[in-house]
Amino acid sequence: MLDWLIVGGGVHGTYLSNVLTGRLGWRRDRVRVLDPHPTPLARWDQMTANVGMRYMRSSLVHHLGLDPYALKRFAKTPKGRSWARFARPYNRPSYALFQRHTQCVVQNQRLGDLRVRGRADGLGRASGGWLVETDDGTLKARRVLLALGLSEQPCWPGWAQSLRDAGGPVHHLFDEGFQREALLGWRHAVVVGGGISATQAALALAKQQPGTVTLLARHPARVHQLDSDPGWMGPKNLSAFLQQPCPVQRRSTVDDARHRGSVPPAVQRKLGYAVADARLAYHVAEVTDTSTGPAGLVRLRLNAPPGTLLTDLVVLATGFEAQRPGGAWLDAAVEALGLRCSACGYPIVDAGLRWADGLYVTGPLAELELGPVARNIVGARLAAERLAHAA
């Protein structure tokens, strides 16, 4: 029987496997990470590459190493020096530097050796622990940590689903298997979304083909440096949040605090420059309908000027569905095991992120305890501190 089984091998699962084995001293042969992808952070790598980011939104102390200043030191080494670029504010590292540091952490700590390739499809209690059913057998562990992200539930607006069902040229930036750089032969791309991912993807596509990209947003730009106030990273905001006993009120606070669909000032400035130089177009409108246009194009009808757009490539950057991650197998476990959930469907956990004896959560599943930063890299680091005291 394992001591720990982490379900999910993204940022949270990979970082917390490093914490368990590298900081807390759990035996490596008793810790495993269950994930369907061949390498750690595979979906993270794919999604961030599709976005085309140049700098991280978070500061240099938010990374997958154990020491907060490990990335800063790495930037001064031969392996990191070539990519050592930082942006204001918060000394945000370049995406290339962050990626190379992450690769070194994974390699040096042999985190890939902890992985079991497979997909969870059931959860149940066992004598002295838990059983996790997978598509390749059953795993038994004294403790299970659910590190499930939202990557498997990209949000598709109704009109886009209809266009996809009709065989139209529409993709989601975060669909598994989608590769922005592999898109070839398009004449006019429309990127749909108003946040940082949409803006960066539109800028990246415009760099490939200047003057042939339109960014279509439902709302005017919401400019925020971070996706929630920095006070949520520590006691400034979390103290009052944790004093609120009502999970419904906590959900409302989390939703209000999160700057959904926001863009940092530097990215917004780049968009302004690109629009001024006619490298891309920018419109605030919603798609109301689609139809076949001339020469194999698709016509998008809008509820505001310019009224219509003709395109042969639609890329959605519309985020993720808000429902609890995990899908049907976790839904069944919640029902069968009587796991406590708030009205929003998300877990009600204790201060140690414990959902039940021996069952823990991190990432989005920990939002009602860690607040609006739970999904982020800083959320993984906050989760590590809670688990260190609980385990």
C-alpha positions, 0 to 999 in steps of 0.5 A, a space after each residue: 500500500 502506498 503512503 500517498 497517491 496524488 491524482 493529477 500530475 499538473 503543476 499542483 500534483 508535480 509540486 506537491 510530489 516534490 514537497 512530500 518526497 523532498 521536504 517532508 521525507 516520505 519514502 519515494 517508493 511509497 509516493 506516486 502520481 497518477 496522471 494520463 499524460 506521458 510526462 509531468 506538466 504535459 498539459 501545462 506545457 501544451 496550454 502555455 505554449 498555445 497561449 504564447 506568453 513571454 512572461 509569467 503573471 506571477 512573481 519569481 518566488 512562485 515556481 516548483 522548487 522547494 526554496 522560494 528563491 531557487 529560481 532566482 539562483 537558477 537565473 545566475 547559473 549557466 543553465 539559466 543565465 541565457 533565459 534570465 529575463 524579469 519584468 516589472 512588477 514583482 520581478 516576473 520571470 520570463 516564461 522560458 526561464 520558468 520552463 527551464 527551471 521547472 525542467 531542472 527541478 523535475 529532472 534533479 528530483 526525479 519526479 518523473 519516476 514517481 508517476 503512474 500513467 493512467 486515468 482515475 475512474 473510481 474512488 472508494 474506501 479500503 481497509 486502512 486507506 483508499 482505493 483508486 480505480 484506474 483505466 489500468 487497474 486499482 491503486 491502494 493508498 493510505 492517503 489520496 490527494 486530489 490534484 485535479 485541474 480544470 484543463 479537461 473542461 474548456 468552456 464552449 459557447 453554444 454557437 461555437 458548439 453548433 459550429 463545431 458540430 457542423 464541421 466548422 473551423 473552430 478550436 479551443 485554445 485549451 483542447 487537448 491536442 490543439 497546437 497553435 503553432 501547427 495552424 497553417 493556411 488560414 486567411 483570417 483568424 478570429 480569437 474569441 475571449 477577453 482575458 490574458 490568454 485570448 490577448 496573448 494568443 491573438 498577439 502570437 497569431 498576428 506575429 505569424 500573419 500580421 493584419 489577418 487576426 481579429 480579437 473578439 471580446 465580450 466586454 471591454 478590457 478588465 485591466 488587473 496585474 494579477 487575477 486576484 488582489 495580492 492580499 489573497 496570498 497571505 493573511 491580509 485577506 485570508 484571515 477574514 475569509 477563514 473566519 466566515 463559517 458559511 461555505 456559500 458566502 465563501 464561494 461568493 467571496 471567491 467569485 467576487 475576488 477573482 478577476 475573470 477575463 482580466 489582462 495585465 497592463 503590459 499585455 494590454 499595452 501590447 494589444 494597443 500597439 498592435 491595433 494602432 499598427 494594424 497588426 490585428 483588429 479588436 472588437 467588443 461584441 458577442 457572436 449571436 449566430 454563424 452561417 456559411 460565407 463565401 469562398 469557404 469562409 464562416 460568417 460570424 454575426 455579432 450584436 455590435 459593430 462591425 456586425 459580421 466577421 468572415 473567417 476561416 479559423 476561430 480560436 476560442 480562449 473562453 476559459 473553463 467551465 466552472 463546475 467541480 473538476 473530476 467528472 462522473 467518477 468523482 460525482 459518483 464517489 461524492 454520492 456513495 461516500 457522502 463527501 461534504 460539498 457546498 451548494 456550488 458542488 465544491 468540497 467542504 474541507 478542514 484547515 488541513 485540506 482534508 475532505 475525509 480521513 485520508 482524503 485531501 484536495 488541492 487546486 480548484 477543489 481547495 477554493 473554499 479553504 484557500 480562496 481565489 488563489 487556490 488554482 494558481 502556483 501560489 495556491 500549490 505552495 499554500 496547499 503544501 503548508 497546510 498538508 505539512 501540518 496535517 499529514 
